Amino acid sequence: MGCYNNEWERYRRVRNTSILLWLGFLPAVWILHSFSGIANSEPIIGVLMAIYFLVWVAWGIRVSLFRCPRCGKCLNTTWWFSLGGLNRSCLHCGLKKFSSPPE
């Protein structure tokens, strides 16, 4: 078995991007709202916010469906249960997040 560091690094990137998108939603609304004074910009702003929201949802799904490096099943979800990335280990095999394989 190989080292899990590359997979955990990829998980961190996906998770952190999702968090940044979530935190950036209100500033993005404020910035786009400040441009709403431009003539006929409301439909464009609505479309941009819908795209932003869909990108955020897609990244959240990527976090939820991230595969465990050891067992290959979804790290954060089962068919009936999800902690949305708040779990500390794989829900299937128990591999602790960010751990390395035993030597």
N, C-alpha and C positions, 0 to 999 in steps of 0.2 A: 504494500500500500504506500502511496505517495504522501507527501506532506499536504496538509489542508490549508496552509497559509494563503495560497493564491485564491482559493474559494472563499475563505473568510475575508480577505481583502475586497473581493468582489461584493460580498454581502454587505460590508461596511459602506462601500460606495453607493450601492442601491438604497440601503436604509437611510444614509445621510442625505442623499439627494431627495428622497421622499420627505424627510423631515424639513429640509430647506424649502421645498415646494410648499409644504403646509404652512411654515412660518412666513413665507413670502406672499401668501395669498392676500392678506389685508393691505400690505404696502402696495401690491400690484393693483388692487382695487382703488386705493387712494391715488396712485400715479395716473391710472387710466381715467379716474374721475376728474382729475385736474385738467385733462385734455378734453373733457366733455364740452367745454365752451366753444370749441371749434365747430363750425357749421356742419350739420348733418353727420356728426361723428358717433352718435349714440348706437346705430346699428353695428358699426365697426367695433366699438368697445364691447358690445354684447357678444359678438362673435369671438373676439380675443379672450374675453373672460371664460366663455364656454370652452375654448381650446385649452386655456390654462387649467381649468377644472378637470377636463378629460385627461390631460397629461398627468396631473396629480393622481387621479384615480388609477391610471395605468401603472404608475410607479408604485402605488400602494399595493396593487395586485402583484407586481413583481416581488415585493418584499414578502407578501403572504405566501407566494408559491415558490419561494427560493428552495432549492433542493439541498438536502443534507449531504455533506461531502462523504460521509461514511455509508449510509444506507441508500441514498439516492431518492428518498421520499421527501415530501414537502416538510421543511423544517418547522414551520409555524402553524400548520393546519392539518387536520384530519378531515374526513368527509363530514364529520358532525361537530367538530370543535375547532376553535381558532382563538389564539391569544393576540393576534395581530402583530406579532413580532416582540411581544413582551415576555415570552417564555425564555428561560435560561438554558434550555437544552432541547434537543430534538424530541418531538412528541412521539416518535416511533422507536428510535434506538437508544435514546438517552444521551447522545453525544453532547457534551457541554459546548455552548457557543464559544468560538475562538480557541478551542483546545486543539492540540496536536495529537496525532496517533501515538499509541504507546510504542516505545522503541523495543 
